[in-house]
Structures are given as structure tokens and as C-alpha cells.
Amino acid sequence: MSGGVDSSVTVALLKEQGYDVVGVHIKMWSDPSIPCNFKEDRYDAMRAAEKIGIPFQTWDLTEEYRTAVVEYMIREYAAGRTPNPDVMCNRHVKFGVFLRRALEAGADFVATGHYARIRNQESGIRSLDAARDKNKDQSYFLWTLGQEQLKHCLFPIGEYTKPEVREIARKFSLPTAEKKDSQGICFIGEIDLNAFLKKHIPMRPGLIVTTAGRIVGEHDGLAFYTIGQREGLGIGGGIPYYVAAKDATANTLVVAEGPYDEKLFRQELAVMDVNWISGSAPPSGGFRCEARIRYRQPLQKCTVNLQPTTYKLQTIFDEPQRAVTPGQSIVFYRGEEMLGGGIIV
């Protein structure tokens, strides 16, 4: 129970359905230099649990979170990539150590407030489908899950829209019914990411050049920028510049002049650290599906080629994609079903 409306309604629905439910709030952040709403969120979760009438516990997983999410995030930015901490939080913390600890404590399932759906196929395979509310669908962040996790997972609100979830919360008179959705990094919230990174990664200034080779400014260090970024470049002149590439050898930040510069687009990309929800890779050879390279991006048609090389597969989009960002997730779909995903190289 995060202290938000989604996890509160999850608990209320399960209790109504006859499950024996224990509410657990996970403490994941302990850096006093960065504001965190842990105490307020925990209090809201406690109030919701009390209203529903279930036991409530707090589990301290700050060490696991620091290792699996925070250190990973710093390491990836330092290497010039753009990580996805929410994906790794799900992989290693919520459906990693938390799930294992819950099962060891005697639980049959863990349930979260994720907007996604689990479907049991006749073959016994559990599919992970997009949520009914396409504006809130969070299947993109769950591509690292597999059959071992899914057989112990419940996502009760995946069948509801956000307005319906709010209405259910009101029906149960939950204290979180009108609470605003949290934003920012998983379990940390809204932080000044650049300021945070500069506490952990040394600045290494260099030149900013256009895709045509013209010098237009200086950067603080390649680690502090991401592909497609427009704000915070410190370049004047009235032209909208976008980060197109990072040249680590020359320590140069390459920017495109305007959003339609061809250097901002890629049609092919390689993928590593691939996971398939079914537990087995698709048949060898290419197959057609749809994919997205960032959260909430409309699904894009593509061909996926399984590669017996350093990388697990190659993805070729029908149309060039803007701001393909190494370190981010690409997630594959066939209709409603999320097939799996991987990390963009």
C-alpha cells in the first residue's frame, strides 16, 4: 500500500472478494537531503487499511532499493545511457525481494495498484495484458516479469478506468479517494534529477555542436543529458535545439536544430537484456508486432529479428522513431497482450 488511491482500492476490492488481506507499506527511500513523502504516504496507507479493516505492516527495503535502483540509475547515467528506474524497481524490489519475502511469510499472492491485467490461457501460460484504461496502462513498466512472478500476482484495478477507481474509493469512504497521483521516480517522487546526479557524478564540461558541426555552446557533462532533451541546454538564439547524440570519445553533445532533423530519428535498433512474458522466445526468424520505446507512446508497427549475436534481437520499425534513447525500455505488444521487452542499446 503506497498511500495512494490505486493501492487502497486494490485492497478494498480484494477484501470485498473474500481474500485474507494484509496491507504492507514499503519504505524505500532514506536520503535526508532529498525530500520524500514517506511519512505522509505511510500515514495515508495506515488510514486506508484501518478504514478497510485489515492488518498493516511497514517493511524497510531501503538497502535493496538503494542497490537495485538508485545505484543502477547513477551508474547508467554515468555511462551515458538513460535508465528507467521504475522498471528496475518493479523487477528487483516490488516483484523481486518484496514478492519473495511475502511468499516466505505465507502469502499466496501479492497485489499492487498497477494498471495491467493478467489473463490465464488454456495452455496454462499467464499473459500480461494492457489495462482497460489505456491512458493509465502501466504494462510498459512490467516487461521484466515472468511466469514465476505472475502466478503469484494480482492486479485488481486493471479492469477499471481511473475515474471508476476514484468512484470505488468514494464508495468505500477511503481517505485516499481524492489524493492526487504521485509523479516522479518510483518511491522517491519529484526531485531535481540533475542536482541529484551532480552529487554523485563528476562534471566533465565539453562542447555542444550541431549535427552540421557548428559550435553553439558548452555542456556540464554528457551524463546529465538525454536523447531528445530540449530544456536545460543553455543555448540561446531562439532556435529549438534537441539532443541528438552523445559523442563520448570527443566529449561532445550533438544537437539537432528543430524537432524534425533526420539525425533525431532511427528506424533500426538493437535490444539487450530481453525478457519474454511467456518464458520462451518466439520462433526463430523475424516476426511482426507492435512496440513502444517510451511510456504512453502510441504503439508502432515493427519487425523483430532474433539475432544469434551479442544482442538478443534487432527491431526494425516501419517508420523512423524520434529520440531513440539507449538505456530506455522497448516493449513489444500483439494486440492487448504485452509480449515482453528489453533495453535499447
Beta strands, then each sheet from edge to edge (+ up, - down):
strand 1: 23-27
strand 2: 56-60
strand 3: 110-111
strand 4: 116-120
strand 5: 126-130
strand 6: 153-154
strand 7: 206-210
strand 8: 215-219
strand 9: 241-247
strand 10: 252-257
strand 11: 265-276
strand 12: 286-292
strand 13: 300-306
strand 14: 313-322
strand 15: 329-334
strand 16: 337-344
sheet 1: 1+ 2+
sheet 2: 3+ 6+
sheet 3: 4+ 5- 16+ 11- 14+ 13- 12+ 15-
sheet 4: 8+ 7- 10- 9+
end
